[in-house]
C-alpha cells in the first residue's frame, strides 16, 4: 500500500513526525528500503529548475571528456548501438518523496567507463546537461552496477519532463544527482560543485545519511 504525503508537509518538526507516521504504515519490507525522512509515492513528481528543453535528435550528441584515455562523442544513433540493460531501482528525492521499484533501461555506466578509460587522477565526474546545468559526483559513485545513461522508464521513452532523451541515473544518491537532459560527462581531478550544490544542497547527497543541505 502506498501513502501519499499531504502537500503541506514539506519541512521538519511536526511535518517530520507526520512523515514518520506514514512510514510506519508501510509494509515492513518496504520500510527497510525507504531512507529516513522520506515518504513513498506511487506517482513520479516532476521537479526541475527552468523550462523543459526542446531537443532535435538529429543535432544532439553526447560527449565524454576530461581525464580519460579516450574522449568520445556519440550521436543519438551511435548511443543506441551500445550495450543496454534493464534494471529496477528505488529513487529518493531530496524533497522527501521516494518511489519504489522503478524500471529503467539504458547504457550501463560501466560500459562507458570501459570505452573511455578514466585516468588514475580522475577523482570526480561532472554531469553536464542542457542550459548549462551540472551535477557533480565522486568517481566512486558511478562505479555501481545500477548507474545508467537512461533513456527509458517503465518500458517507455522518458518523457521530456523526466529528462528525455537521456538522463543520468545514480539511484544511491538523492535524485537531483541523476541529471536530466544529459549531454556529457567530464572527468576531473578537482571537484566542481554543480548547480544545486552551489545553491545550498549537500555535495555528497547520501539519502541514508540524510545529506540534503549544507
HELIX and SHEET records of a PDB file:
HELIX    1   1 UNK A   14  UNK A   24  1                                  11    
HELIX    2   2 UNK A   28  UNK A   31  1                                   4    
HELIX    3   3 UNK A   76  UNK A   80  1                                   5    
HELIX    4   4 UNK A  109  UNK A  116  1                                   8    
HELIX    5   5 UNK A  130  UNK A  132  5                                   3    
HELIX    6   6 UNK A  139  UNK A  142  5                                   4    
HELIX    7   7 UNK A  160  UNK A  162  5                                   3    
HELIX    8   8 UNK A  175  UNK A  177  5                                   3    
HELIX    9   9 UNK A  197  UNK A  199  5                                   3    
HELIX   10  10 UNK A  207  UNK A  209  5                                   3    
SHEET    1   A 3 UNK A  39  UNK A  40  0                                        
SHEET    2   A 3 UNK A  97  UNK A 108  1                                        
SHEET    3   A 3 UNK A  85  UNK A  92 -1                                        
SHEET    1   B 4 UNK A  39  UNK A  40  0                                        
SHEET    2   B 4 UNK A  97  UNK A 108  1                                        
SHEET    3   B 4 UNK A 147  UNK A 153 -1                                        
SHEET    4   B 4 UNK A 156  UNK A 157 -1                                        
SHEET    1   C 4 UNK A  39  UNK A  40  0                                        
SHEET    2   C 4 UNK A  97  UNK A 108  1                                        
SHEET    3   C 4 UNK A 147  UNK A 153 -1                                        
SHEET    4   C 4 UNK A 167  UNK A 170 -1                                        
SHEET    1   D 5 UNK A  72  UNK A  75  0                                        
SHEET    2   D 5 UNK A  61  UNK A  66 -1                                        
SHEET    3   D 5 UNK A 182  UNK A 188  1                                        
SHEET    4   D 5 UNK A 124  UNK A 129 -1                                        
SHEET    5   D 5 UNK A 134  UNK A 138 -1                                        
END                                                                             
